[in-house]
Amino acid sequence: MTSLPARALRAGRLVLAAGAAVFLATTVAQAQVSAPPGPTVEAIKKRGALNCGIDTGVPGFAFQDNKGVWHGIDIDYCRAIAAAVLGDPEKVKYTGTTAAARFTVLQAGEIDVLIRDSTLTFTRSTVLGLDEVAVNFYAGQGFLVRKSVGVTKAAELQGATICTVTGATLELNIADFARSTGAKIGTLLFDKPEEAIAAMEAGRCDGYTDDTGSLAGMRSTLKQPDEWFVMPETISKEPLGLHIRSGDARWQKIIFWLDNALKSAEEFGITKANADQLKASTKDPFILRLLGAEGDTGKALGLDEAWALRAIKVAGNYGEMYETHFGTKALNLPRGQNNLYTKGGLHYPLPIR
């Protein structure tokens, strides 16, 4: 038989737990009702367009076709954000930025978000005053070299001159690699990747270095791509992602949870084609919350309840976007680290609940 003190203690715990649950529910409800859109969203809605900073032209990430239309996984993210915030994926103004100018453009307020194959680093967070919100592509710095050179790993580039872009971490990574291995690798610097590639093809350098995703994209633009190969070795970690200016917590949360929504959609089998049908027919509470059929996720972000549904319908879930721009019918770049955690990758979407 349970003693009176024990019963009293158990009852007290139940009361405390119930009180905590009521407090939490009340706090969440108040937050969902009162969540302000934040200054960045207010500015976007006032001008009627998202200002999105992108690359000047790297297949896979951001490039223009012969009609001037932008394509790439970074472009898909820009359009998904516009769909979530403005209800229309076409309400985007694209600003092509060089590696040297990209963060200055963001700091100056000329763009609302930078989605430009840019690495998330300590210095960019602490010194430049930027928030690294999410990673949309895991890469590493590698080398694109001519097959006839006969090298198979970076250490064999002893005495080589490598073309690359200025204003990135690429130079530092090469210097760190050379320092740690004793190799001597020279660099020839350019403002834009296409300029560096042209110099490489003209024989001014022995190869080109960039993030692995960009290397696959730039190789596809070569006049004779079969003469070149991307070395399997990488000399750095390059988590590429979405940057914003520090100081707008609401904007940071919108960008962060939109990235999670696109990856969660892949995890739960939600695609561009079936999103509407699942919203109307599924009994899965997670899918219902994600697609806005239940819950108040939109209110908590200062948006409407269909924000994630619209974002997913722009170009599909994360897996669909990757396949479109890097998959077998595009650059044929294996997903590897860019798989979901359920398939051995690094993308681990947080729960929307």
Buried (B, 14 or more C-beta within 10 A) or exposed (E): EEEEEEEEEEEEEEEEEEEEEEEEEEEEEEEBEEBEBBEBBBBBBEEEBBBBBBBBBBBBBBBBEEEEEBBBBBBBBBBBBBBBBBEBBEBBBBBBBBBBBBBEBBBEEBBBBBBBBBBBBEEBBEEBEBBBBBBBBBBBBBBBBBEEBEBEEBBBBEEBBBBBBBBBBBBEBBEEBBEEEEBEBEBBBBBBBBBBBBBBBEEEBBBBBBBBBBBBBBBBBBEEEEEBBBBEBBBBBBBBBBBBBEEBEBBBBBBBBBBBBBBBBBBBEBBBEEBEEBBEEBEEEBBBBBBBBBBBBBBBBBBBBBBBBBBBBBBBBBBBBBBBBBBEEBBEBEBEBBBBEEEEBEBEBEEBE
